[in-house]
Amino acid sequence: MTGPLLDSPVVSTQWLADHLGADKLVVLDATVLPFTQPSGKPGFLSGHESYVINGHLPGAVFADVIEELSDTSGRFPFTRPSREQFEAAAGALGIDNETTVVVYDAVIGQWAARTWWLFRAFGYDRVAVLDGGLTAWTAEGRETDVGHVEPAAATFTATERPELWVDADGIDAILRGEAPGALVCGTAPKEFSGEAGRGHIAGSLSVPAARLVDRETNTLLPVDRLRSLFPAEGRVVTYCNGGIAAAADALALVLAGHTDVALYDGSLNEWAGEGRELVTAG
């Protein structure tokens, strides 16, 4: 038995409402919440407490992007997990290779997109992001639950797709013209310019993750508008500070019809950390 069929990497709140409770459907809450550290630098907190106390979609299982869906031994936060780590994490969430997964967050969808990208990169396409996330769901007056939902463990087998990832050497090859690819940066405009951040890799197009969604509804912009934000064709490599906003760009690109999309997992955390050249403007 398999879960409900998906025909898009994004599903509407109505689609999910129609399918809630279906066999082999797992809904994940992948919320991570930002905060400001005493040093003034940004930090991130698990959204589990908010999931338990403030509520979540009925039956939703909490997916811990910080601890379980990242390699915590990696050099940088949110380093992608190994195949073995991901298999264990997915199985612990009650997901096997016949499960349909819908993932959302309580922000603008970037954490849901990161979770979707991880499944995609580990060879599993029966996953979609809930358009508008928890914000859209609650704005429509739909039911939520509180408390923790404990999933029944399952066995998940991953098949790696290494072509969906790019490392620093791969970016260098693009910059030297030795490999195809257009670079898209998902950081906020002031971070991209260097006014309030590190700047960007030379030749990058700025497509901030926050500009992919409608400010009123929190849902993604229409496909034709998304398509207008990105290169018209060819291979596209997305990045940001740590591979999260980049996943939102990757989701939008796939939704807009791009078939050759990769993500630079180390992003600026790695690029700047290794002293590689960045561009500032403005």
Backbone as JSON, one array per atom type, in Angstrom:
{
  "sequence": "MTGPLLDSPVVSTQWLADHLGADKLVVLDATVLPFTQPSGKPGFLSGHESYVINGHLPGAVFADVIEELSDTSGRFPFTRPSREQFEAAAGALGIDNETTVVVYDAVIGQWAARTWWLFRAFGYDRVAVLDGGLTAWTAEGRETDVGHVEPAAATFTATERPELWVDADGIDAILRGEAPGALVCGTAPKEFSGEAGRGHIAGSLSVPAARLVDRETNTLLPVDRLRSLFPAEGRVVTYCNGGIAAAADALALVLAGHTDVALYDGSLNEWAGEGRELVTAG",
  "N": [[0.84, -1.2, 0.0], [0.51, 2.2, -0.82], [0.92, 5.73, -0.13], [-1.19, 8.69, -0.65], [-1.21, 9.96, -4.02], [1.11, 12.27, -5.46], [1.33, 15.16, -7.52], [2.93, 17.29, -7.72], [5.58, 19.26, -6.27], [4.52, 20.78, -4.3], [1.69, 21.14, -2.19], [-1.71, 22.16, -1.7], [-3.53, 23.71, 1.05], [-6.13, 22.78, 0.97], [-5.9, 20.38, -0.44], [-4.44, 18.89, 1.45], [-6.2, 18.91, 3.62], [-8.22, 17.37, 2.53], [-7.0, 14.91, 2.43], [-6.03, 14.25, 4.94], [-5.42, 11.89, 7.46], [-5.33, 9.76, 5.78], [-4.21, 6.48, 4.81], [-0.77, 5.67, 5.05], [0.15, 8.29, 4.91], [2.19, 10.82, 6.06], [2.51, 13.66, 7.97], [4.69, 16.3, 8.47], [6.02, 18.58, 10.81], [8.35, 20.93, 10.46], [9.45, 23.08, 11.8], [11.77, 25.61, 12.62], [12.96, 28.07, 14.78], [14.0, 31.47, 14.68], [16.35, 33.39, 16.64], [17.97, 36.03, 18.51], [21.26, 35.95, 19.52], [23.13, 36.61, 22.6], [25.46, 37.82, 21.72], [24.62, 39.24, 19.63], [24.51, 38.0, 17.23], [22.68, 35.99, 14.85], [20.68, 33.18, 15.85], [19.36, 29.81, 16.17], [16.49, 28.0, 17.17], [14.98, 24.91, 18.11], [11.72, 24.19, 16.95], [10.09, 22.62, 18.5], [8.93, 23.05, 21.07], [7.08, 25.09, 20.58], [5.49, 23.73, 18.76], [4.36, 21.76, 20.43], [3.02, 23.28, 22.42], [1.76, 25.57, 21.26], [0.55, 24.53, 19.06], [-0.19, 22.38, 16.22], [-0.62, 20.91, 12.95], [-3.29, 18.53, 12.7], [-2.3, 15.39, 13.84], [0.3, 15.74, 13.01], [3.79, 15.07, 12.91], [6.72, 15.95, 14.69], [9.58, 17.14, 13.09], [12.92, 17.26, 13.59], [14.97, 19.49, 12.46], [17.36, 20.64, 13.23], [18.78, 18.83, 14.92], [18.27, 16.08, 14.18], [17.94, 15.88, 11.41], [20.2, 16.89, 10.39], [23.78, 16.82, 10.18], [25.25, 16.86, 13.07], [27.87, 16.77, 13.73], [29.18, 18.03, 11.77], [31.09, 20.65, 10.12], [29.67, 23.0, 10.01], [26.54, 24.57, 10.98], [23.55, 22.78, 10.22], [24.62, 21.08, 8.34], [24.34, 18.67, 5.79], [23.0, 15.41, 6.48], [24.56, 12.13, 6.67], [23.92, 9.29, 4.51], [23.21, 7.08, 6.09], [22.53, 8.34, 8.51], [20.34, 9.83, 7.66], [18.54, 7.88, 6.82], [17.98, 6.64, 9.27], [16.8, 8.78, 10.66], [14.55, 9.4, 9.07], [13.14, 6.96, 9.22], [12.6, 6.94, 11.96], [10.7, 8.88, 12.06], [8.5, 7.64, 11.2], [8.39, 7.03, 8.52], [8.43, 5.18, 5.56], [9.35, 3.58, 2.43], [7.03, 3.71, 1.01], [5.52, 5.7, 1.86], [3.68, 8.74, 1.7], [4.71, 12.02, 2.09], [4.03, 15.08, 3.63], [5.26, 18.2, 4.29], [5.64, 20.97, 6.48], [6.18, 24.31, 7.82], [6.26, 26.84, 10.43], [7.03, 29.26, 9.54], [8.23, 30.88, 6.74], [8.36, 28.8, 5.03], [10.92, 27.89, 4.45], [12.23, 25.99, 6.02], [10.65, 23.76, 5.75], [11.1, 23.43, 3.04], [13.81, 22.77, 3.05], [13.73, 20.27, 4.3], [12.19, 18.87, 2.44], [14.03, 19.01, 0.28], [16.14, 17.45, 1.27], [14.97, 14.88, 1.35], [14.53, 14.6, -1.4], [17.17, 14.67, -2.35], [18.07, 12.34, -1.28], [16.9, 10.49, -2.85], [14.09, 10.25, -2.78], [10.9, 10.96, -3.82], [8.27, 11.2, -3.09], [7.23, 13.39, -1.65], [6.03, 16.5, -0.49], [5.74, 20.05, -0.09], [3.73, 21.92, 2.1], [1.82, 24.44, 0.9], [2.06, 27.67, 2.05], [2.13, 26.81, 4.64], [1.85, 26.46, 8.25], [0.86, 28.97, 8.82], [-0.93, 29.68, 6.72], [-2.74, 27.58, 6.99], [-3.9, 27.97, 9.59], [-4.93, 30.54, 9.23], [-7.05, 30.07, 7.61], [-8.82, 29.03, 9.34], [-8.65, 26.38, 10.01], [-8.49, 23.21, 11.74], [-6.33, 22.61, 14.55], [-4.01, 20.77, 16.6], [-2.68, 20.21, 19.92], [0.23, 19.21, 21.85], [2.45, 16.34, 21.89], [3.09, 14.17, 19.16], [3.74, 10.87, 18.8], [5.44, 8.96, 16.54], [5.05, 5.75, 14.85], [7.77, 3.66, 14.49], [9.55, 3.12, 11.43], [11.04, 1.62, 8.48], [13.34, 3.06, 6.36], [14.8, 3.4, 3.19], [17.42, 4.94, 1.59], [18.51, 6.44, -1.49], [21.21, 7.86, -2.78], [21.55, 10.99, -4.47], [23.97, 12.41, -5.74], [24.37, 14.45, -7.59], [22.72, 16.51, -6.93], [23.92, 18.11, -5.14], [26.42, 20.59, -4.53], [29.83, 21.41, -3.99], [32.41, 23.6, -2.6], [34.51, 23.53, -4.45], [33.13, 22.89, -6.72], [31.67, 25.22, -7.1], [33.78, 26.96, -7.63], [34.59, 25.89, -10.08], [32.45, 26.62, -11.71], [32.7, 29.4, -11.59], [35.1, 29.71, -12.93], [34.38, 29.03, -15.41], [34.51, 26.42, -16.16], [32.58, 24.61, -15.66], [29.06, 24.22, -16.18], [26.47, 26.47, -15.07], [24.34, 28.67, -13.28], [24.45, 30.94, -10.6], [22.43, 31.32, -7.76], [21.42, 33.29, -5.11], [19.96, 33.07, -1.95], [19.83, 34.79, 0.24], [18.84, 37.62, 2.34], [18.24, 40.93, 0.95], [19.98, 42.99, 2.02], [21.96, 41.47, 3.16], [22.96, 40.2, 0.93], [24.03, 42.38, -0.46], [26.02, 43.13, 1.24], [25.69, 45.09, 3.04], [24.52, 44.42, 5.47], [25.66, 41.99, 6.01], [27.62, 39.29, 4.63], [27.92, 39.62, 1.93], [28.11, 38.36, -1.43], [28.72, 35.58, -3.68], [30.63, 36.06, -6.58], [28.95, 37.05, -9.55], [26.43, 36.15, -8.9], [22.85, 35.83, -8.83], [20.39, 37.59, -7.09], [17.86, 36.23, -5.24], [15.91, 36.5, -2.85], [14.69, 34.37, -0.27], [12.44, 35.18, 1.14], [11.03, 36.66, -0.66], [9.73, 34.96, -2.29], [7.23, 34.34, -1.5], [3.8, 35.33, -1.0], [3.08, 38.17, 0.84], [0.75, 38.54, 2.24], [-0.67, 36.11, 2.34], [1.2, 34.13, 2.81], [1.66, 32.12, 1.04], [3.24, 30.57, -1.82], [4.31, 32.55, -4.61], [2.53, 32.92, -7.75], [3.28, 30.53, -10.36], [4.22, 31.64, -12.79], [5.23, 34.08, -12.0], [7.2, 33.28, -10.2], [8.87, 31.98, -12.0], [9.84, 34.15, -13.44], [11.73, 35.24, -11.79], [14.07, 33.86, -11.88], [16.96, 32.45, -13.65], [16.36, 31.75, -17.13], [16.84, 29.22, -18.23], [18.87, 26.21, -18.18], [21.47, 24.87, -15.98], [21.13, 25.45, -12.49], [22.49, 26.63, -9.5], [21.86, 26.89, -6.15], [22.38, 28.87, -3.2], [22.99, 30.13, 0.16], [23.3, 31.39, 3.38], [23.53, 29.1, 4.97], [22.4, 26.93, 3.6], [19.64, 26.77, 3.84], [17.65, 28.86, 3.17], [18.43, 28.64, 0.56], [17.29, 26.2, -0.14], [14.62, 26.87, -0.29], [14.66, 28.49, -2.58], [15.44, 26.49, -4.37], [13.22, 24.8, -4.31], [11.28, 26.54, -5.43], [12.37, 26.83, -7.98], [12.19, 24.2, -9.03], [9.43, 23.9, -8.96], [8.81, 25.8, -10.84], [9.57, 24.56, -13.12], [12.24, 23.96, -13.69], [14.76, 21.57, -14.29], [17.34, 20.93, -13.69], [18.79, 21.42, -11.02], [20.81, 22.3, -8.29], [22.2, 22.34, -4.96], [24.31, 24.29, -2.96], [25.64, 23.12, -0.25], [27.37, 23.88, 1.89], [27.39, 26.6, 1.55], [27.57, 30.15, 2.24], [28.63, 29.98, 4.78], [30.67, 28.1, 4.63], [32.1, 29.05, 2.35], [32.9, 31.73, 2.98], [34.12, 31.14, 5.38], [36.37, 29.79, 4.58], [37.81, 31.78, 3.55], [37.37, 32.57, 0.93], [36.73, 34.58, -1.99], [34.4, 37.23, -1.78], [31.74, 39.31, -2.97], [30.77, 42.65, -2.48], [28.27, 45.15, -2.67], [26.68, 48.33, -3.01]],
  "CA": [[0.0, 0.0, 0.0], [1.24, 3.46, -0.86], [0.15, 6.89, 0.26], [-1.81, 9.47, -1.73], [-0.31, 10.36, -5.1], [1.45, 13.68, -5.58], [1.68, 15.56, -8.87], [3.66, 18.55, -7.59], [6.35, 19.35, -5.01], [3.77, 21.64, -3.37], [0.26, 20.85, -2.11], [-2.52, 23.21, -1.08], [-4.17, 23.36, 2.31], [-7.33, 22.0, 0.69], [-5.47, 19.01, -0.75], [-4.08, 18.2, 2.67], [-7.42, 18.71, 4.4], [-8.95, 16.27, 1.91], [-6.27, 13.65, 2.57], [-5.62, 13.99, 6.32], [-5.9, 10.62, 7.98], [-5.18, 8.69, 4.79], [-3.16, 5.49, 5.07], [0.57, 5.93, 4.49], [0.42, 9.73, 4.8], [2.82, 11.4, 7.24], [2.65, 15.12, 7.94], [5.82, 16.72, 9.3], [6.24, 19.98, 11.19], [9.81, 21.1, 10.45], [9.71, 24.45, 12.22], [12.92, 26.1, 13.37], [12.66, 29.47, 15.09], [15.18, 32.32, 14.82], [16.48, 34.27, 17.8], [19.22, 36.79, 18.52], [22.14, 35.57, 20.61], [23.66, 37.75, 23.37], [26.5, 38.48, 20.93], [23.99, 39.96, 18.55], [24.46, 37.16, 16.04], [21.46, 35.19, 14.78], [20.74, 31.79, 16.26], [18.17, 29.05, 15.8], [15.94, 27.12, 18.2], [14.01, 23.93, 17.69], [10.34, 24.61, 17.08], [9.3, 21.58, 19.15], [8.12, 23.59, 22.16], [5.93, 25.76, 19.97], [4.67, 22.64, 18.19], [3.62, 21.11, 21.52], [2.2, 24.2, 23.21], [0.95, 26.46, 20.43], [-0.27, 23.72, 18.18], [0.32, 21.86, 14.95], [-1.66, 20.26, 12.17], [-3.71, 17.26, 13.32], [-1.49, 14.21, 13.56], [1.64, 16.06, 12.5], [4.96, 14.61, 13.66], [7.75, 16.99, 14.65], [10.85, 16.78, 12.46], [13.96, 18.11, 14.16], [15.95, 19.82, 11.42], [18.63, 21.01, 13.86], [19.51, 17.7, 15.52], [18.08, 14.77, 13.57], [18.03, 15.96, 9.96], [21.48, 17.52, 10.07], [24.95, 16.16, 10.77], [25.68, 17.77, 14.13], [29.33, 16.74, 13.82], [29.7, 18.77, 10.63], [31.8, 21.91, 10.41], [28.75, 24.13, 10.03], [25.16, 24.21, 11.3], [22.67, 22.28, 9.17], [25.31, 20.23, 7.37], [23.46, 17.56, 5.42], [23.38, 14.16, 7.15], [24.98, 10.99, 5.84], [22.8, 8.43, 4.11], [22.79, 6.28, 7.25], [21.85, 9.22, 9.45], [19.04, 10.22, 7.14], [17.66, 6.7, 6.87], [17.54, 6.46, 10.65], [15.91, 9.89, 11.02], [13.28, 9.23, 8.36], [12.45, 5.83, 9.81], [12.11, 7.33, 13.29], [9.52, 9.74, 11.85], [7.4, 6.8, 10.73], [8.37, 7.09, 7.06], [9.08, 4.13, 4.79], [9.44, 3.92, 1.01], [5.69, 3.77, 0.42], [4.84, 6.8, 2.55], [3.61, 10.1, 1.15], [5.09, 12.96, 3.14], [3.77, 16.51, 3.45], [6.03, 18.9, 5.32], [5.35, 22.4, 6.59], [6.75, 24.98, 8.98], [5.48, 27.97, 10.92], [7.71, 30.49, 9.11], [7.87, 31.16, 5.35], [8.49, 27.59, 4.25], [12.29, 27.51, 4.12], [12.6, 24.76, 6.75], [9.94, 22.7, 5.04], [11.8, 23.21, 1.77], [15.06, 22.06, 3.36], [13.38, 18.88, 4.56], [11.84, 18.34, 1.12], [15.24, 18.84, -0.52], [16.88, 16.31, 1.79], [14.34, 13.67, 0.83], [14.8, 14.56, -2.84], [18.59, 14.34, -2.55], [18.25, 10.94, -0.9], [16.22, 9.63, -3.81], [12.69, 10.0, -2.48], [10.13, 12.05, -4.41], [6.88, 11.22, -2.61], [7.27, 14.41, -0.6], [5.61, 17.82, -0.94], [5.68, 21.13, 0.9], [2.4, 22.53, 2.25], [1.87, 25.84, 0.49], [1.6, 28.59, 3.1], [2.47, 26.26, 5.95], [0.93, 26.6, 9.38], [0.24, 30.3, 8.74], [-2.1, 29.61, 5.84], [-3.68, 26.62, 7.58], [-4.65, 28.59, 10.68], [-5.66, 31.71, 8.71], [-8.29, 29.55, 7.02], [-9.65, 28.53, 10.41], [-8.61, 24.91, 10.06], [-8.23, 22.61, 13.05], [-4.99, 22.26, 14.99], [-3.91, 20.02, 17.84], [-1.51, 20.48, 20.76], [0.83, 18.01, 22.39], [3.42, 15.61, 21.07], [2.64, 12.98, 18.44], [4.84, 9.9, 18.71], [5.2, 8.1, 15.38], [5.48, 4.35, 14.88], [9.01, 3.57, 13.72], [9.49, 2.42, 10.15], [12.35, 1.44, 7.85], [13.46, 3.86, 5.14], [16.03, 3.16, 2.44], [17.77, 6.1, 0.76], [19.38, 6.3, -2.66], [21.79, 9.19, -2.9], [21.65, 11.68, -5.74], [25.05, 13.39, -5.49], [24.31, 15.56, -8.52], [21.89, 17.57, -6.37], [24.74, 18.89, -4.22], [27.65, 21.18, -5.05], [30.74, 21.88, -2.95], [33.13, 24.83, -2.94], [35.26, 23.32, -5.68], [32.16, 22.96, -7.8], [31.4, 26.65, -7.33], [34.97, 27.48, -8.3], [34.57, 25.45, -11.48], [31.47, 27.48, -12.39], [33.27, 30.75, -11.71], [36.17, 29.66, -13.92], [33.81, 28.67, -16.7], [34.83, 25.03, -16.46], [31.36, 23.84, -15.45], [27.89, 25.06, -16.39], [25.69, 26.79, -13.88], [24.07, 30.02, -12.81], [24.38, 30.96, -9.14], [21.31, 32.06, -7.19], [21.62, 33.49, -3.67], [18.68, 33.24, -1.27], [19.91, 35.64, 1.43], [18.11, 38.89, 2.3], [18.93, 41.92, 0.1], [21.08, 43.69, 2.69], [23.04, 40.49, 3.32], [23.53, 40.01, -0.41], [24.83, 43.56, -0.83], [27.1, 43.31, 2.2], [25.34, 46.16, 3.99], [24.28, 43.81, 6.77], [26.03, 40.59, 5.86], [28.93, 39.01, 4.06], [27.95, 39.83, 0.5], [27.72, 37.21, -2.24], [29.7, 35.04, -4.61], [30.61, 36.82, -7.83], [28.08, 36.59, -10.63], [25.19, 35.58, -8.38], [21.56, 36.5, -8.92], [19.74, 37.67, -5.79], [16.45, 35.85, -5.14], [15.7, 36.23, -1.41], [13.63, 33.4, 0.01], [11.24, 35.88, 1.62], [10.31, 37.25, -1.8], [9.06, 33.89, -3.03], [5.88, 34.15, -0.96], [2.89, 36.46, -0.87], [3.16, 38.64, 2.23], [-0.56, 38.47, 2.87], [-1.15, 34.74, 2.52], [2.34, 33.28, 3.09], [1.75, 31.1, 0.01], [4.17, 30.87, -2.89], [3.82, 33.34, -5.72], [2.15, 32.12, -8.92], [4.43, 29.94, -11.03], [4.79, 32.53, -13.8], [6.02, 35.1, -11.3], [8.42, 32.61, -9.73], [9.72, 31.73, -13.16], [10.46, 35.4, -13.87], [12.77, 35.63, -10.85], [15.24, 33.0, -12.02], [17.46, 32.26, -15.02], [15.34, 31.12, -17.96], [17.13, 27.83, -18.52], [20.2, 25.76, -17.8], [21.71, 24.42, -14.61], [21.11, 26.5, -11.48], [22.99, 26.24, -8.19], [21.4, 27.83, -5.13], [23.11, 28.93, -1.93], [22.59, 31.22, 1.06], [24.29, 31.34, 4.45], [23.73, 27.75, 5.48], [21.69, 25.9, 2.85], [18.22, 26.72, 4.19], [16.97, 29.71, 2.19], [18.75, 28.06, -0.74], [16.34, 25.14, -0.42], [13.39, 27.53, -0.73], [14.89, 28.82, -3.98], [15.45, 25.24, -5.13], [11.81, 24.38, -4.44], [10.63, 27.42, -6.39], [12.9, 26.51, -9.3], [11.59, 22.94, -9.47], [8.01, 24.2, -9.2], [8.75, 26.6, -12.07], [9.88, 23.72, -14.26], [13.66, 23.67, -13.88], [15.06, 20.15, -14.05], [18.76, 20.77, -13.33], [18.98, 22.31, -9.87], [21.66, 21.76, -7.23], [22.31, 23.22, -3.79], [25.63, 24.36, -2.32], [25.27, 22.86, 1.14], [28.17, 24.7, 2.81], [26.99, 27.98, 1.29], [28.52, 31.18, 2.66], [29.34, 29.57, 6.0], [31.9, 27.47, 4.18], [32.83, 29.89, 1.39], [33.55, 32.82, 3.72], [34.96, 30.55, 6.4], [37.63, 29.4, 3.95], [38.47, 32.99, 3.05], [37.19, 32.75, -0.51], [36.35, 35.95, -2.33], [33.0, 37.64, -1.81], [31.49, 40.62, -3.58], [29.81, 43.53, -1.81], [27.84, 46.26, -3.52], [25.65, 49.13, -2.41]],
  "C": [[0.87, 1.25, 0.0], [0.31, 4.6, -0.47], [-0.46, 7.61, -0.93], [-0.79, 9.93, -2.76], [-0.1, 11.87, -5.11], [1.76, 13.99, -7.04], [2.47, 16.87, -8.89], [4.49, 18.5, -6.32], [5.68, 20.23, -3.96], [2.31, 21.2, -3.38], [-0.44, 21.99, -1.38], [-3.06, 22.75, 0.26], [-5.41, 22.51, 2.07], [-6.98, 20.56, 0.35], [-5.17, 18.26, 0.53], [-5.3, 17.94, 3.54], [-8.22, 17.52, 3.85], [-8.3, 14.91, 2.17], [-5.82, 13.35, 4.01], [-6.24, 12.68, 6.82], [-5.78, 9.46, 7.01], [-4.08, 7.72, 5.2], [-1.88, 5.91, 4.39], [0.79, 7.4, 4.17], [1.01, 10.19, 6.12], [2.97, 12.89, 7.01], [3.74, 15.51, 8.93], [5.78, 18.21, 9.57], [7.74, 20.16, 11.36], [10.23, 22.47, 10.94], [11.01, 24.6, 13.0], [12.7, 27.59, 13.57], [13.95, 30.28, 15.26], [15.17, 33.07, 16.14], [17.81, 34.99, 17.7], [20.03, 36.39, 19.74], [22.64, 36.8, 21.35], [24.75, 38.53, 22.61], [25.93, 39.35, 19.82], [23.88, 39.16, 17.27], [23.16, 36.34, 16.03], [21.7, 33.76, 15.24], [19.43, 31.11, 15.91], [17.79, 28.1, 16.94], [15.0, 26.11, 17.57], [12.6, 24.47, 17.89], [9.48, 23.63, 17.85], [8.42, 22.13, 20.27], [6.89, 24.3, 21.62], [4.96, 24.76, 19.37], [3.78, 22.02, 19.26], [2.61, 22.06, 22.15], [1.24, 25.02, 22.35], [0.13, 25.74, 19.38], [0.38, 23.38, 16.86], [-0.84, 21.25, 14.19], [-2.03, 18.93, 12.8], [-2.86, 16.08, 12.87], [-0.08, 14.47, 13.11], [2.72, 15.6, 13.48], [6.03, 15.7, 13.58], [9.04, 16.44, 14.08], [11.92, 17.76, 12.91], [15.07, 18.35, 13.13], [17.32, 20.1, 12.02], [19.44, 19.79, 14.27], [19.44, 16.43, 14.69], [18.26, 14.78, 12.05], [19.25, 16.76, 9.5], [22.58, 16.68, 10.7], [25.53, 17.11, 11.81], [27.19, 17.74, 14.33], [29.97, 17.5, 12.65], [30.35, 20.08, 11.03], [30.85, 23.08, 10.61], [27.36, 23.66, 10.42], [24.42, 23.74, 10.04], [23.42, 21.56, 8.04], [24.43, 19.03, 7.05], [23.94, 16.26, 6.09], [23.91, 13.14, 6.15], [23.74, 10.18, 5.45], [22.3, 7.62, 5.3], [22.05, 7.12, 8.27], [20.45, 9.57, 8.96], [18.07, 9.05, 7.16], [17.11, 6.49, 8.28], [16.54, 7.53, 11.06], [14.55, 9.74, 10.35], [12.47, 8.08, 8.94], [11.86, 6.16, 11.17], [10.88, 8.23, 13.2], [8.32, 8.95, 11.33], [7.29, 6.72, 9.22], [9.09, 5.88, 6.48], [8.99, 4.51, 3.31], [8.12, 3.81, 0.27], [4.89, 4.92, 1.01], [4.8, 8.06, 1.68], [3.83, 11.06, 2.3], [4.69, 14.37, 2.73], [4.43, 17.23, 4.61], [5.7, 20.38, 5.29], [6.19, 22.98, 7.71], [5.88, 26.16, 9.35], [6.11, 29.29, 10.52], [7.29, 30.74, 7.66], [8.14, 29.97, 4.44], [9.91, 27.13, 3.98], [12.72, 26.23, 4.82], [11.89, 23.56, 6.16], [10.65, 22.38, 3.73], [13.11, 22.46, 1.99], [14.78, 20.57, 3.58], [13.0, 18.19, 3.25], [13.08, 18.07, 0.27], [16.06, 17.65, -0.04], [16.28, 15.0, 1.28], [14.64, 13.52, -0.66], [16.23, 14.1, -3.11], [18.91, 12.91, -2.13], [17.31, 10.02, -1.67], [14.75, 9.4, -3.6], [11.84, 11.2, -2.89], [8.67, 12.1, -3.95], [6.75, 12.19, -1.43], [6.84, 15.74, -1.21], [5.6, 18.78, 0.23], [4.25, 21.68, 0.92], [2.49, 24.01, 1.94], [1.27, 26.74, 1.57], [1.85, 28.1, 4.5], [1.41, 26.44, 7.01], [0.2, 27.93, 9.33], [-1.03, 30.26, 7.9], [-3.17, 28.7, 6.43], [-4.54, 27.27, 8.66], [-5.44, 29.8, 10.21], [-6.99, 31.29, 8.1], [-9.21, 28.94, 8.07], [-9.68, 27.02, 10.54], [-8.14, 24.43, 11.43], [-6.74, 22.4, 13.3], [-5.08, 21.47, 16.28], [-2.71, 20.51, 18.63], [-0.98, 19.16, 21.27], [1.72, 17.32, 21.38], [2.77, 14.4, 20.42], [3.84, 12.06, 18.26], [4.58, 8.95, 17.53], [5.6, 6.65, 15.65], [6.69, 4.22, 13.97], [8.81, 2.74, 12.46], [10.92, 2.25, 9.62], [12.37, 2.18, 6.52], [14.81, 3.59, 4.49], [16.27, 4.32, 1.49], [18.63, 5.68, -0.42], [19.93, 7.68, -2.98], [21.81, 9.69, -4.34], [22.72, 12.78, -5.6], [25.02, 14.59, -6.42], [23.46, 16.73, -8.01], [22.66, 18.44, -5.37], [25.97, 19.44, -4.96], [28.52, 21.59, -3.87], [31.49, 23.12, -3.43], [33.93, 24.69, -4.23], [34.35, 23.37, -6.9], [31.78, 24.39, -8.13], [32.58, 27.29, -8.05], [34.98, 27.12, -9.78], [33.58, 26.28, -12.29], [32.06, 28.86, -12.61], [34.37, 30.8, -12.76], [35.66, 29.31, -15.32], [34.09, 27.24, -17.11], [33.64, 24.1, -16.26], [30.17, 24.76, -15.67], [27.2, 25.38, -15.08], [25.55, 28.27, -13.64], [23.89, 29.97, -11.31], [23.23, 31.84, -8.69], [21.48, 32.1, -5.68], [20.28, 33.82, -3.0], [18.7, 34.13, -0.05], [19.09, 36.92, 1.24], [18.92, 39.93, 1.53], [20.12, 42.6, 0.77], [22.24, 42.74, 2.98], [23.74, 40.27, 1.98], [24.45, 41.16, -0.78], [26.04, 43.75, 0.06], [26.81, 44.42, 3.19], [25.12, 45.61, 5.38], [24.6, 42.32, 6.72], [27.36, 40.47, 5.14], [29.04, 39.31, 2.57], [27.58, 38.55, -0.22], [28.87, 36.75, -3.12], [29.53, 35.75, -5.95], [29.67, 36.18, -8.86], [26.74, 36.06, -10.18], [23.98, 36.47, -8.66], [20.91, 36.47, -7.55], [18.26, 37.32, -5.91], [16.18, 35.5, -3.69], [14.52, 35.3, -1.18], [12.33, 34.09, 0.42], [10.41, 36.45, 0.48], [9.64, 36.2, -2.67], [7.6, 33.73, -2.62], [5.11, 35.46, -0.93], [2.86, 36.9, 0.59], [1.83, 38.51, 2.96], [-0.96, 37.04, 3.22], [-0.06, 33.75, 2.95], [2.48, 32.13, 2.08], [2.73, 31.54, -1.08], [3.51, 31.72, -3.97], [3.37, 32.42, -6.86], [3.39, 31.67, -9.7], [5.04, 30.88, -12.05], [5.63, 33.63, -13.17], [7.3, 34.49, -10.73], [9.39, 32.42, -10.88], [10.47, 32.99, -13.59], [11.61, 35.83, -12.98], [14.1, 34.95, -11.13], [15.77, 32.99, -13.46], [16.45, 31.45, -15.83], [15.58, 29.64, -18.18], [18.52, 27.49, -18.04], [20.3, 25.36, -16.34], [21.74, 25.61, -13.66], [21.59, 25.91, -10.16], [22.56, 27.31, -7.19], [22.28, 27.75, -3.89], [22.55, 30.06, -1.09], [23.67, 31.29, 2.13], [24.59, 29.91, 4.88], [22.9, 26.68, 4.81], [20.22, 25.8, 3.15], [17.38, 27.56, 3.22], [17.24, 29.21, 0.77], [17.78, 26.96, -1.13], [14.99, 25.71, -0.85], [13.5, 27.95, -2.19], [14.84, 27.57, -4.85], [14.03, 24.72, -5.35], [11.1, 25.22, -5.49], [11.09, 27.12, -7.82], [12.27, 25.23, -9.85], [10.11, 23.15, -9.79], [7.84, 24.95, -10.52], [9.2, 25.82, -13.31], [11.35, 23.44, -14.52], [13.95, 22.22, -13.49], [16.5, 19.9, -13.63], [19.11, 21.78, -12.25], [19.84, 21.59, -8.84], [21.79, 22.8, -6.13], [23.73, 23.14, -3.23], [25.4, 24.28, -0.82], [26.06, 23.74, 2.11], [27.84, 26.17, 2.72], [28.02, 28.97, 1.83], [29.23, 30.84, 3.96], [30.67, 28.94, 5.63], [32.74, 28.42, 3.33], [33.59, 31.0, 2.11], [34.5, 32.26, 4.76], [36.31, 30.11, 5.86], [38.36, 30.59, 3.33], [38.35, 33.2, 1.56], [36.55, 34.11, -0.79], [34.83, 36.14, -2.37], [32.9, 39.04, -2.39], [30.51, 41.38, -2.71], [29.5, 44.68, -2.75], [26.75, 47.02, -2.79], [26.05, 49.68, -1.07]]
}
